[in-house]
Amino acid sequence: MLTARYLGPSNYGLISYASSVVAFVVPIMQLGLPSILVQEIVNKPKQEGEILGTSIILSVISSFACMLGVAAFVNVVNAGETTTIIVCALYSLLLLAQAIEIVQYWFQAKLASKYVSITSLVAYTIVSAYKIFLLVTEKSIYWFAISNALDYAIIGIVLLIIYRRLSDSRLHFSSALAKSMLAKSRYYIVSNMMITIFAQTDRIMLKLMIDDAAAGYYSAAVSCAGMTSFVFGAIIDSMRPMIFESKKTDNSTFEKNVSRLYSVIIYLSLAQSIVMTLFAPLIVNILYGVAYQNTIVILQVLVWYTTFSYMGSVRNIWILAEDKQKYLWIINLSGALTNVVLNAVLIPLLGGVGAALASLITQVFTNVVIGFLIKPILHNNKLMLKGCNPLLLKDMLKAIVVKR
């Protein structure tokens, strides 16, 4: 909030642009490994040190290549814009930090996410203090560009230390395992790139087609809509290992767990969307001030896409458990093309609101409609429809209360 007010819509938009450019190469840096790591560790607990060590080494190597790619891209697209080039280069440091932070998936597989949560809380507190220092001392935009890298770096390093204390398996690299894991994860590289395209294209197109301020207004709306994303992330991450485990023992329990997760996500996200739509003016005024009034309508449209985006996260768990990763590239390529076309049409007409509308339509198409068109994943949509039954949510909440 303070950073956005201090930087103003234009500089805040520039930081957002750098974030979007770097986000485009994150799927390449990750090599699709985060999508399979939990399942790999759950299925092969005796090889956890080898799995984790191999994943980190592969990610570190690819992060350096991606940092060079970011530098080359902005030097061509933003030739002569020195500030933009430097900000993007500094922001790309988070790629290396994210490569180390991949260790968090071991904690997820072991149902020990409390360590990740506590570490993240400490990291965010430190980085928030760092940002306050930058604000008080009135530092330039360059200092803010590296703040996100600090988040990931602190989390990754601390979790590595905790891992060494908790696990008997030492990290090491295996070329044979690398080939095996990449053979499975390669489907997620292109797939995740397509997701990134329809998640980040809007901000890049707003900057290039309108200006930095337009990107700033839109980014503020995205931040507001994502304020509760940690809740949905925690729910999905917590249930992912349980769903994989149930798949190994009982298919009916597995399907019931998937529908339960859908139910929680659907109703929580709908509740969030209603509240944010009603209180958008108040939220924006409190967080960003009068300079961001253009953000209000954008937020009221954009927040509704969250329901469908989280449904996509649940679907991806089902796809991995059913070993249907090969269909992901079709799903996400369709979404990426839809998003680019819609943005190209709607941004000139409606500006930031058009970008928000493009995002909403894309999420509905990609995470709901296309599931009815691709026969091998149709069953997932049936589980999704079961999740719409409020009685399923009631049963799950009742089970949690009884368990406690």
C-alpha positions, 0 to 999 in steps of 0.5 A: 500500500505504502509503496504504491502510494509512494511510487505513484501509478506510473512507477508502480506500473513500471514495477508491474511491467518488470514483474510481468516480463520476469513472470513470462520466463518463470515456467522455463526456469522452473522446468515444470518441476513444482507441478510434480515434486509433491507427487514424486516425494510422496511416491518415492520417499527414500529418494527425497534427497536425490529428488530435491537436490536434482530439482534445485540444481536444474532450477538454478542452471535454468534461472541464469539462462532466463535472467539473460533472456530477460535482459535481452528481451527488454533491450530489444523491446524497450530500447533506449528506456534505461530505467525500464531496462535496469528495473527489469534486470534487477527484478529478474534476480528473483529467478535465482531466489525462486530456484532455491525456494523450490525446497518448500515442496518437500515440506508440502509432501511431508504435511509440514507446511507450518515451517513454510508458513512461519518462515514466510511470515518472518521473510515478509516481515523483514522485507516489509521493514526493508521497504519501509526503510526505502520509503523513509529514506526516499530511495529510487525505484531500483531499490524496490525492484529487488525487494521480491527477490529478498522474499524468495531468497530468505525463504529458500535459505531458511527452509534449506537449513530446516530441511538439513535438520529434519531430513536424514537424506542429503541433497545430491544430483542424479542425471538419471533422475533428472531425465526421468523427472523432466520427461514427466514435467516437460508437459508443464513447461509449455502449459505453465507458459500459456498460463503466464501469457493469459495472466501477464499479457494484460499488464504488458499490453496496457503499458505498450498500448496505453501507458505506465499509469494504466498498468499501475491501476490494473496492477493495484486491482490485481493486488486487491483481488489477490489479497486472500490468495494465501488462504486458497493457496494454503487450502489447496497445498494442504489437500494436495498430498491427501488427494495423491495418497487417496488415489493410491488406495481408493479411487472413490475416496480420491474423487470425493476429496477432489469434489470436496476441494472444489466445493471449498474453493468455489464457495469461498471465492464466491463469497470473496467476490461478492464482498470485494464487489460491494466494498471496492470503493472503500478498499481502494481508497483505504489501500491506495488513495484518490490517485487510484480511483480508476482501479475501482471498476477494474477491481469489481470486474477482475475479482470474479475471475478468481473463482475460476482461476482457483478451480483450474488449480484443483483441476491440475491436481486431478490431471496429475493424479490421473496422469493426463498432463499431455492435455495441459498444453491444449487447455492453456494454449487455448486460454493464452490465445483467447486472452491475447485476442480479447485483450487486443480487442477490449483494451482499446475500447475499455482500457483497464476494464477491458483487460479485466473483462478479458481475464474473466472470460479467459478463466471461464473458458479455460477452466470450465468450458474447455473441460466439456470439450476435451473428452479425456478430462470430462470426468473432472468437470463432473467432479467440479459440478458435484463440488457445486453442491453446498451439502458437500461443503457442509459435510466437509466442514462438519467432518473438520469440526468432529475431527478437532 
